[in-house]
Amino acid sequence: MESNLILEAHKCDELKSVVQVTADPWCSCGGLAPDGTLVSVGGFLDGIRTIRYYGGPACNGNNNCDWREYNGAMNEDR
């Protein structure tokens, strides 16, 4: 399976915003979806049942894209 994630060196210089994570991602795990979305699940304390997404089609090439977090989205702790 190939990823659709495309990284261009000059794009990193254009990113000036800081992404916000509201639930603690310590000890979370994650991976990349086929569309290039970074998926992070679990964490510590208030992040233990959280699913987070970053990037992918939801950003539509927007350099100000931020994490999309869903606290309490998992039935079990991670």
C-alpha positions in Angstrom: 0.0 0.0 0.0 1.4 3.4 -0.9 0.8 6.6 1.0 -0.6 9.7 -0.7 1.4 11.9 1.7 3.6 14.4 -0.3 6.2 16.4 1.6 7.8 19.4 -0.1 10.8 20.9 1.6 9.8 24.5 1.1 6.3 23.9 2.7 8.0 23.4 6.1 9.2 26.9 6.0 5.7 28.2 5.3 4.2 26.6 8.4 4.0 29.3 11.1 1.1 28.1 13.2 1.4 25.9 16.3 -1.0 23.0 16.4 -3.1 22.5 19.5 -3.6 19.2 21.2 -6.1 19.4 24.1 -5.9 15.8 25.4 -2.6 14.4 26.7 -1.0 12.3 23.9 1.7 10.8 26.1 2.0 7.1 25.4 -0.3 7.2 22.5 0.2 5.2 19.3 -0.5 6.1 15.7 0.1 5.7 12.1 -0.6 7.0 8.6 -3.9 6.4 6.8 -3.7 5.7 3.0 -4.8 9.3 2.3 -1.9 10.8 4.3 -3.9 11.6 7.5 -1.9 11.1 10.7 -3.9 9.1 13.2 -3.1 9.1 16.9 -5.0 7.1 19.4 -4.9 7.0 23.2 -2.7 8.8 25.6 -2.5 9.6 29.3 -5.0 10.9 31.8 -7.6 12.9 29.8 -6.2 11.6 26.5 -6.6 7.9 27.3 -9.7 7.4 25.1 -9.0 10.0 22.5 -8.6 9.7 18.8 -6.7 12.5 16.9 -6.4 13.1 13.2 -4.1 15.6 11.5 -3.8 16.4 7.8 -5.2 14.5 4.9 -8.1 15.7 2.7 -9.8 17.5 5.6 -7.1 20.2 5.4 -7.5 20.8 1.7 -4.0 22.1 1.4 -4.6 24.6 4.2 -1.3 25.4 6.0 -3.3 26.3 9.1 -4.7 22.9 9.6 -5.0 21.7 13.2 -5.6 18.4 15.0 -9.1 17.1 15.0 -9.6 15.5 18.4 -12.4 13.2 19.6 -12.2 12.8 23.4 -13.9 9.7 24.8 -14.2 8.2 21.3 -12.8 4.8 22.3 -14.7 2.3 24.5 -11.5 1.1 26.2 -8.4 2.8 27.5 -5.3 3.0 25.3 
